[in-house]
Amino acid sequence: MRIIKRWSEIIVFMICLAAPASAGQAQQASITYTPHWMPQSQFAGYYVALDRGYYRDAGLDVTIRHPSATENVVETLRNGECDVISLFLMTALEARDKGTDMVNICQLSQNSAQLFVTKASSGISRPEQLNGKRIGAWEAGFREIPEAVLQQAGSVVTWVPIVSSVNLFLQGGIDAMVVMLYNEYDVIINCGVNENELNRIFCSEHGFNIPEDGLYALGDSYSSRPDVFRRFVAASLKGWETAFAEKDYALDLVMKEMKSANIPSNRAHQQWMLDKMEELFKPGKKPVAEGELWQEDYQKAFSILSSMGRMTQTSPDFQAFYKKPGR
């Protein structure tokens, strides 16, 4: 937590500089934030920042609007229905290449949590063994890295769209499923499957350790209100710091959000997710602080997409894409 504590000191300084002297002296700036999935611990830091008043103290009036399981949050941002979205780095790069002028204003995840899971009885434990198989993946997207792993292995598969359930995998309707370590993998375990009954094929172990969750805004929107977005990032990071330090409190908020959205909730699973998010946020040996995007990760992601034929740009412009706080 040393890095995040250092961030906390920076955050307090930034908010003091940028926020209005008092609520009565200036109208709060409105921000609508749309996560890329339904309520869960993956977004606990934002719930905390809202509940503790960190956004309010930063001069912001923040609304958190979750999408449906099939909604494309890039379209939501492009259509002006929100000001900030969370998204995987690979998805954001491809969307930008296709014409959505979005910029990264904060990189939370520093490592990939994606993996293929198969039943141990299938004998499938390597990407090349997935050739010709049926693989379940989210209908909402986020398949770029798994597709890159399979392309490298020379595996051609049939993709089966999944909304949110793991039932098709459990019942043998598919040979494998793309899951997140912090989410669907634990759901499968909670369904009574022992870990030794599963094979795990981590994308990160096959050369594709690409960061995932980041915060994005449209380039024009950021340029017109840079201080507002910087304050949003600062308050959000403070929310995450509190969420990791006070997990029971954060989980109470998560459970409340899930109940309001009529989503079945399991506190033990949400605890697992929050713990894993804390691990994913740590840069480890990367020369960046939590919340920052490493240029080498950006270039690697760009190169992978280019090798897949999914990019039209020839030279990545890191400075145009990433808006580090204070710049």
Contacts in CASP RR format, 6 or more apart in sequence:
PFRMAT RR
TARGET T0000
AUTHOR 0000-0000-0000
METHOD contacts of the structure
MODEL  1
MRIIKRWSEIIVFMICLAAPASAGQAQQASITYTPHWMPQSQFAGYYVAL
DRGYYRDAGLDVTIRHPSATENVVETLRNGECDVISLFLMTALEARDKGT
DMVNICQLSQNSAQLFVTKASSGISRPEQLNGKRIGAWEAGFREIPEAVL
QQAGSVVTWVPIVSSVNLFLQGGIDAMVVMLYNEYDVIINCGVNENELNR
IFCSEHGFNIPEDGLYALGDSYSSRPDVFRRFVAASLKGWETAFAEKDYA
LDLVMKEMKSANIPSNRAHQQWMLDKMEELFKPGKKPVAEGELWQEDYQK
AFSILSSMGRMTQTSPDFQAFYKKPGR
1 244 0 8 1.000
1 245 0 8 1.000
3 282 0 8 1.000
3 283 0 8 1.000
3 289 0 8 1.000
3 290 0 8 1.000
4 237 0 8 1.000
4 240 0 8 1.000
4 241 0 8 1.000
4 244 0 8 1.000
4 281 0 8 1.000
4 290 0 8 1.000
5 241 0 8 1.000
6 289 0 8 1.000
7 237 0 8 1.000
7 241 0 8 1.000
7 289 0 8 1.000
7 290 0 8 1.000
7 291 0 8 1.000
8 237 0 8 1.000
8 238 0 8 1.000
8 241 0 8 1.000
10 234 0 8 1.000
10 325 0 8 1.000
11 234 0 8 1.000
11 235 0 8 1.000
11 237 0 8 1.000
11 238 0 8 1.000
11 241 0 8 1.000
12 238 0 8 1.000
14 230 0 8 1.000
14 231 0 8 1.000
14 234 0 8 1.000
14 325 0 8 1.000
14 326 0 8 1.000
15 57 0 8 1.000
15 58 0 8 1.000
15 231 0 8 1.000
15 234 0 8 1.000
15 235 0 8 1.000
15 238 0 8 1.000
18 58 0 8 1.000
18 227 0 8 1.000
18 230 0 8 1.000
18 231 0 8 1.000
18 234 0 8 1.000
19 57 0 8 1.000
19 58 0 8 1.000
19 59 0 8 1.000
19 231 0 8 1.000
20 26 0 8 1.000
20 28 0 8 1.000
20 59 0 8 1.000
23 56 0 8 1.000
23 59 0 8 1.000
26 59 0 8 1.000
28 56 0 8 1.000
28 59 0 8 1.000
28 60 0 8 1.000
28 61 0 8 1.000
29 59 0 8 1.000
29 60 0 8 1.000
29 61 0 8 1.000
29 225 0 8 1.000
29 228 0 8 1.000
29 231 0 8 1.000
30 60 0 8 1.000
30 61 0 8 1.000
30 62 0 8 1.000
30 63 0 8 1.000
30 83 0 8 1.000
31 55 0 8 1.000
31 60 0 8 1.000
31 61 0 8 1.000
31 62 0 8 1.000
31 63 0 8 1.000
31 83 0 8 1.000
31 84 0 8 1.000
31 228 0 8 1.000
31 229 0 8 1.000
31 232 0 8 1.000
32 62 0 8 1.000
32 63 0 8 1.000
32 65 0 8 1.000
32 81 0 8 1.000
32 82 0 8 1.000
32 83 0 8 1.000
32 84 0 8 1.000
33 46 0 8 1.000
33 62 0 8 1.000
33 63 0 8 1.000
33 64 0 8 1.000
33 65 0 8 1.000
33 82 0 8 1.000
33 83 0 8 1.000
33 84 0 8 1.000
33 85 0 8 1.000
33 86 0 8 1.000
33 232 0 8 1.000
34 64 0 8 1.000
34 65 0 8 1.000
34 66 0 8 1.000
34 67 0 8 1.000
34 73 0 8 1.000
34 76 0 8 1.000
34 77 0 8 1.000
34 81 0 8 1.000
34 82 0 8 1.000
34 84 0 8 1.000
34 85 0 8 1.000
34 86 0 8 1.000
35 42 0 8 1.000
35 43 0 8 1.000
35 46 0 8 1.000
35 64 0 8 1.000
35 66 0 8 1.000
35 67 0 8 1.000
35 73 0 8 1.000
35 85 0 8 1.000
35 86 0 8 1.000
36 67 0 8 1.000
36 73 0 8 1.000
36 85 0 8 1.000
36 86 0 8 1.000
36 87 0 8 1.000
36 88 0 8 1.000
36 140 0 8 1.000
36 213 0 8 1.000
37 43 0 8 1.000
37 66 0 8 1.000
37 67 0 8 1.000
37 69 0 8 1.000
37 140 0 8 1.000
38 66 0 8 1.000
38 67 0 8 1.000
38 68 0 8 1.000
38 69 0 8 1.000
38 164 0 8 1.000
38 261 0 8 1.000
38 263 0 8 1.000
39 66 0 8 1.000
39 254 0 8 1.000
39 257 0 8 1.000
39 258 0 8 1.000
39 260 0 8 1.000
39 261 0 8 1.000
39 263 0 8 1.000
40 183 0 8 1.000
40 254 0 8 1.000
40 258 0 8 1.000
40 263 0 8 1.000
40 270 0 8 1.000
40 273 0 8 1.000
41 182 0 8 1.000
41 250 0 8 1.000
41 251 0 8 1.000
41 254 0 8 1.000
41 270 0 8 1.000
41 271 0 8 1.000
41 273 0 8 1.000
41 274 0 8 1.000
41 277 0 8 1.000
42 182 0 8 1.000
42 183 0 8 1.000
42 213 0 8 1.000
42 273 0 8 1.000
42 277 0 8 1.000
43 64 0 8 1.000
43 86 0 8 1.000
44 240 0 8 1.000
44 243 0 8 1.000
44 250 0 8 1.000
44 251 0 8 1.000
44 253 0 8 1.000
44 254 0 8 1.000
44 274 0 8 1.000
44 277 0 8 1.000
45 236 0 8 1.000
45 239 0 8 1.000
45 240 0 8 1.000
45 242 0 8 1.000
45 243 0 8 1.000
45 250 0 8 1.000
46 64 0 8 1.000
46 236 0 8 1.000
46 239 0 8 1.000
47 64 0 8 1.000
47 243 0 8 1.000
47 250 0 8 1.000
47 253 0 8 1.000
47 254 0 8 1.000
47 257 0 8 1.000
48 54 0 8 1.000
48 239 0 8 1.000
48 240 0 8 1.000
48 242 0 8 1.000
48 243 0 8 1.000
48 246 0 8 1.000
48 249 0 8 1.000
48 250 0 8 1.000
48 253 0 8 1.000
49 55 0 8 1.000
49 62 0 8 1.000
49 235 0 8 1.000
49 236 0 8 1.000
49 238 0 8 1.000
49 239 0 8 1.000
49 240 0 8 1.000
49 242 0 8 1.000
50 62 0 8 1.000
50 64 0 8 1.000
51 253 0 8 1.000
52 239 0 8 1.000
52 242 0 8 1.000
54 235 0 8 1.000
54 236 0 8 1.000
54 238 0 8 1.000
54 239 0 8 1.000
54 242 0 8 1.000
55 61 0 8 1.000
55 62 0 8 1.000
55 232 0 8 1.000
55 235 0 8 1.000
57 235 0 8 1.000
58 231 0 8 1.000
58 232 0 8 1.000
58 234 0 8 1.000
58 235 0 8 1.000
59 231 0 8 1.000
60 228 0 8 1.000
60 231 0 8 1.000
60 232 0 8 1.000
60 235 0 8 1.000
62 232 0 8 1.000
65 81 0 8 1.000
65 82 0 8 1.000
66 257 0 8 1.000
66 261 0 8 1.000
67 73 0 8 1.000
67 76 0 8 1.000
69 139 0 8 1.000
69 140 0 8 1.000
69 163 0 8 1.000
69 164 0 8 1.000
70 139 0 8 1.000
70 140 0 8 1.000
70 163 0 8 1.000
71 140 0 8 1.000
72 140 0 8 1.000
73 82 0 8 1.000
73 85 0 8 1.000
73 86 0 8 1.000
73 87 0 8 1.000
74 85 0 8 1.000
74 87 0 8 1.000
74 91 0 8 1.000
74 92 0 8 1.000
74 95 0 8 1.000
74 100 0 8 1.000
74 102 0 8 1.000
76 82 0 8 1.000
76 85 0 8 1.000
77 83 0 8 1.000
77 84 0 8 1.000
77 85 0 8 1.000
77 100 0 8 1.000
77 102 0 8 1.000
77 216 0 8 1.000
77 217 0 8 1.000
77 218 0 8 1.000
78 100 0 8 1.000
78 218 0 8 1.000
80 218 0 8 1.000
83 217 0 8 1.000
83 221 0 8 1.000
83 229 0 8 1.000
84 105 0 8 1.000
84 215 0 8 1.000
84 216 0 8 1.000
84 217 0 8 1.000
84 229 0 8 1.000
84 232 0 8 1.000
85 215 0 8 1.000
85 216 0 8 1.000
85 217 0 8 1.000
86 108 0 8 1.000
86 213 0 8 1.000
86 214 0 8 1.000
86 215 0 8 1.000
86 216 0 8 1.000
87 95 0 8 1.000
87 213 0 8 1.000
87 214 0 8 1.000
87 216 0 8 1.000
88 142 0 8 1.000
88 144 0 8 1.000
88 145 0 8 1.000
88 212 0 8 1.000
88 213 0 8 1.000
88 214 0 8 1.000
89 104 0 8 1.000
89 107 0 8 1.000
89 109 0 8 1.000
89 210 0 8 1.000
89 211 0 8 1.000
89 212 0 8 1.000
89 214 0 8 1.000
89 293 0 8 1.000
89 297 0 8 1.000
89 298 0 8 1.000
89 301 0 8 1.000
90 144 0 8 1.000
90 145 0 8 1.000
90 210 0 8 1.000
90 301 0 8 1.000
90 304 0 8 1.000
90 305 0 8 1.000
91 141 0 8 1.000
91 142 0 8 1.000
91 144 0 8 1.000
92 102 0 8 1.000
92 104 0 8 1.000
92 214 0 8 1.000
92 216 0 8 1.000
93 298 0 8 1.000
93 301 0 8 1.000
93 302 0 8 1.000
93 305 0 8 1.000
93 311 0 8 1.000
93 321 0 8 1.000
94 144 0 8 1.000
94 305 0 8 1.000
94 310 0 8 1.000
94 311 0 8 1.000
95 102 0 8 1.000
96 102 0 8 1.000
96 321 0 8 1.000
97 305 0 8 1.000
97 310 0 8 1.000
97 311 0 8 1.000
97 312 0 8 1.000
97 313 0 8 1.000
100 218 0 8 1.000
101 218 0 8 1.000
101 219 0 8 1.000
101 220 0 8 1.000
102 216 0 8 1.000
102 217 0 8 1.000
102 218 0 8 1.000
102 219 0 8 1.000
103 216 0 8 1.000
103 217 0 8 1.000
103 218 0 8 1.000
103 219 0 8 1.000
103 222 0 8 1.000
103 320 0 8 1.000
103 321 0 8 1.000
103 322 0 8 1.000
103 323 0 8 1.000
104 214 0 8 1.000
104 215 0 8 1.000
104 216 0 8 1.000
104 293 0 8 1.000
104 321 0 8 1.000
104 322 0 8 1.000
104 323 0 8 1.000
105 215 0 8 1.000
105 216 0 8 1.000
105 217 0 8 1.000
105 222 0 8 1.000
105 229 0 8 1.000
105 230 0 8 1.000
105 232 0 8 1.000
105 233 0 8 1.000
105 323 0 8 1.000
105 325 0 8 1.000
106 214 0 8 1.000
106 215 0 8 1.000
106 233 0 8 1.000
106 236 0 8 1.000
106 237 0 8 1.000
106 291 0 8 1.000
106 325 0 8 1.000
107 211 0 8 1.000
107 214 0 8 1.000
107 215 0 8 1.000
107 291 0 8 1.000
107 292 0 8 1.000
107 293 0 8 1.000
107 294 0 8 1.000
107 297 0 8 1.000
107 322 0 8 1.000
108 213 0 8 1.000
108 214 0 8 1.000
108 215 0 8 1.000
108 240 0 8 1.000
108 280 0 8 1.000
108 281 0 8 1.000
108 290 0 8 1.000
108 291 0 8 1.000
109 211 0 8 1.000
109 212 0 8 1.000
109 213 0 8 1.000
109 214 0 8 1.000
109 280 0 8 1.000
109 281 0 8 1.000
110 211 0 8 1.000
110 280 0 8 1.000
110 281 0 8 1.000
110 282 0 8 1.000
110 283 0 8 1.000
110 284 0 8 1.000
110 286 0 8 1.000
110 288 0 8 1.000
110 290 0 8 1.000
110 294 0 8 1.000
110 297 0 8 1.000
111 204 0 8 1.000
111 209 0 8 1.000
111 211 0 8 1.000
111 280 0 8 1.000
112 145 0 8 1.000
112 202 0 8 1.000
112 203 0 8 1.000
112 204 0 8 1.000
112 208 0 8 1.000
112 209 0 8 1.000
112 210 0 8 1.000
112 211 0 8 1.000
112 212 0 8 1.000
113 180 0 8 1.000
113 181 0 8 1.000
113 182 0 8 1.000
113 212 0 8 1.000
113 276 0 8 1.000
113 280 0 8 1.000
114 142 0 8 1.000
114 145 0 8 1.000
114 146 0 8 1.000
114 178 0 8 1.000
114 179 0 8 1.000
114 180 0 8 1.000
114 181 0 8 1.000
114 202 0 8 1.000
114 203 0 8 1.000
114 204 0 8 1.000
114 212 0 8 1.000
115 178 0 8 1.000
115 179 0 8 1.000
115 180 0 8 1.000
115 181 0 8 1.000
115 185 0 8 1.000
115 200 0 8 1.000
115 201 0 8 1.000
115 202 0 8 1.000
115 203 0 8 1.000
116 127 0 8 1.000
116 130 0 8 1.000
116 135 0 8 1.000
116 146 0 8 1.000
116 149 0 8 1.000
116 176 0 8 1.000
116 177 0 8 1.000
116 178 0 8 1.000
116 179 0 8 1.000
116 200 0 8 1.000
116 201 0 8 1.000
116 203 0 8 1.000
117 169 0 8 1.000
117 176 0 8 1.000
117 177 0 8 1.000
117 179 0 8 1.000
117 184 0 8 1.000
117 185 0 8 1.000
117 188 0 8 1.000
117 198 0 8 1.000
117 199 0 8 1.000
117 200 0 8 1.000
117 201 0 8 1.000
118 124 0 8 1.000
118 125 0 8 1.000
118 130 0 8 1.000
118 175 0 8 1.000
118 176 0 8 1.000
118 198 0 8 1.000
118 199 0 8 1.000
118 201 0 8 1.000
119 172 0 8 1.000
119 197 0 8 1.000
119 198 0 8 1.000
119 199 0 8 1.000
120 196 0 8 1.000
120 197 0 8 1.000
120 198 0 8 1.000
120 199 0 8 1.000
121 197 0 8 1.000
122 175 0 8 1.000
122 176 0 8 1.000
122 199 0 8 1.000
123 129 0 8 1.000
123 199 0 8 1.000
124 130 0 8 1.000
124 133 0 8 1.000
124 175 0 8 1.000
124 176 0 8 1.000
124 199 0 8 1.000
125 199 0 8 1.000
125 201 0 8 1.000
126 153 0 8 1.000
126 201 0 8 1.000
127 149 0 8 1.000
127 150 0 8 1.000
127 152 0 8 1.000
127 153 0 8 1.000
127 154 0 8 1.000
127 155 0 8 1.000
127 201 0 8 1.000
127 206 0 8 1.000
128 153 0 8 1.000
128 154 0 8 1.000
128 155 0 8 1.000
129 155 0 8 1.000
130 150 0 8 1.000
130 153 0 8 1.000
130 155 0 8 1.000
130 157 0 8 1.000
130 175 0 8 1.000
130 176 0 8 1.000
130 201 0 8 1.000
131 153 0 8 1.000
131 154 0 8 1.000
131 155 0 8 1.000
131 156 0 8 1.000
131 157 0 8 1.000
132 155 0 8 1.000
132 156 0 8 1.000
132 157 0 8 1.000
132 158 0 8 1.000
133 155 0 8 1.000
133 157 0 8 1.000
133 158 0 8 1.000
133 174 0 8 1.000
133 175 0 8 1.000
133 176 0 8 1.000
134 157 0 8 1.000
134 158 0 8 1.000
134 160 0 8 1.000
134 173 0 8 1.000
134 174 0 8 1.000
134 175 0 8 1.000
134 176 0 8 1.000
135 146 0 8 1.000
135 157 0 8 1.000
135 158 0 8 1.000
135 159 0 8 1.000
135 160 0 8 1.000
135 174 0 8 1.000
135 175 0 8 1.000
135 176 0 8 1.000
135 177 0 8 1.000
135 178 0 8 1.000
136 159 0 8 1.000
136 160 0 8 1.000
136 161 0 8 1.000
136 162 0 8 1.000
136 168 0 8 1.000
136 169 0 8 1.000
136 174 0 8 1.000
136 176 0 8 1.000
136 177 0 8 1.000
136 178 0 8 1.000
137 143 0 8 1.000
137 146 0 8 1.000
137 159 0 8 1.000
137 160 0 8 1.000
137 161 0 8 1.000
137 162 0 8 1.000
137 177 0 8 1.000
137 178 0 8 1.000
138 161 0 8 1.000
138 162 0 8 1.000
138 163 0 8 1.000
138 164 0 8 1.000
138 178 0 8 1.000
139 161 0 8 1.000
139 162 0 8 1.000
139 163 0 8 1.000
143 159 0 8 1.000
143 178 0 8 1.000
144 304 0 8 1.000
144 305 0 8 1.000
144 308 0 8 1.000
144 310 0 8 1.000
145 203 0 8 1.000
145 208 0 8 1.000
145 210 0 8 1.000
145 304 0 8 1.000
146 178 0 8 1.000
146 203 0 8 1.000
147 308 0 8 1.000
148 203 0 8 1.000
148 208 0 8 1.000
148 304 0 8 1.000
148 305 0 8 1.000
148 307 0 8 1.000
148 308 0 8 1.000
149 201 0 8 1.000
149 203 0 8 1.000
149 206 0 8 1.000
149 208 0 8 1.000
150 156 0 8 1.000
150 157 0 8 1.000
151 307 0 8 1.000
151 308 0 8 1.000
152 206 0 8 1.000
153 206 0 8 1.000
160 168 0 8 1.000
160 174 0 8 1.000
162 168 0 8 1.000
162 177 0 8 1.000
166 177 0 8 1.000
166 179 0 8 1.000
166 184 0 8 1.000
166 187 0 8 1.000
166 188 0 8 1.000
166 191 0 8 1.000
168 174 0 8 1.000
168 177 0 8 1.000
169 176 0 8 1.000
169 177 0 8 1.000
169 188 0 8 1.000
170 188 0 8 1.000
170 191 0 8 1.000
170 193 0 8 1.000
176 201 0 8 1.000
177 184 0 8 1.000
179 185 0 8 1.000
179 188 0 8 1.000
181 202 0 8 1.000
181 276 0 8 1.000
182 272 0 8 1.000
182 273 0 8 1.000
182 276 0 8 1.000
182 277 0 8 1.000
182 280 0 8 1.000
183 273 0 8 1.000
185 200 0 8 1.000
186 269 0 8 1.000
186 272 0 8 1.000
186 273 0 8 1.000
187 269 0 8 1.000
188 198 0 8 1.000
189 195 0 8 1.000
190 266 0 8 1.000
190 268 0 8 1.000
190 269 0 8 1.000
203 209 0 8 1.000
203 210 0 8 1.000
208 304 0 8 1.000
210 297 0 8 1.000
210 300 0 8 1.000
210 301 0 8 1.000
210 304 0 8 1.000
211 293 0 8 1.000
211 294 0 8 1.000
211 297 0 8 1.000
211 301 0 8 1.000
212 280 0 8 1.000
213 280 0 8 1.000
215 232 0 8 1.000
215 233 0 8 1.000
215 236 0 8 1.000
217 229 0 8 1.000
221 229 0 8 1.000
222 229 0 8 1.000
222 323 0 8 1.000
226 323 0 8 1.000
229 323 0 8 1.000
230 325 0 8 1.000
230 326 0 8 1.000
233 325 0 8 1.000
234 325 0 8 1.000
237 290 0 8 1.000
237 291 0 8 1.000
240 281 0 8 1.000
242 249 0 8 1.000
242 250 0 8 1.000
243 250 0 8 1.000
243 274 0 8 1.000
244 250 0 8 1.000
244 274 0 8 1.000
244 278 0 8 1.000
247 271 0 8 1.000
247 274 0 8 1.000
247 275 0 8 1.000
250 274 0 8 1.000
251 267 0 8 1.000
251 270 0 8 1.000
251 271 0 8 1.000
251 274 0 8 1.000
254 265 0 8 1.000
254 270 0 8 1.000
254 274 0 8 1.000
255 265 0 8 1.000
255 267 0 8 1.000
255 270 0 8 1.000
258 264 0 8 1.000
258 265 0 8 1.000
258 270 0 8 1.000
259 265 0 8 1.000
281 290 0 8 1.000
281 291 0 8 1.000
282 290 0 8 1.000
283 289 0 8 1.000
283 290 0 8 1.000
283 292 0 8 1.000
283 294 0 8 1.000
286 294 0 8 1.000
286 297 0 8 1.000
287 294 0 8 1.000
288 294 0 8 1.000
292 324 0 8 1.000
293 322 0 8 1.000
293 324 0 8 1.000
295 318 0 8 1.000
295 322 0 8 1.000
298 316 0 8 1.000
298 318 0 8 1.000
298 321 0 8 1.000
298 322 0 8 1.000
299 316 0 8 1.000
299 318 0 8 1.000
302 311 0 8 1.000
302 313 0 8 1.000
302 316 0 8 1.000
305 311 0 8 1.000
END
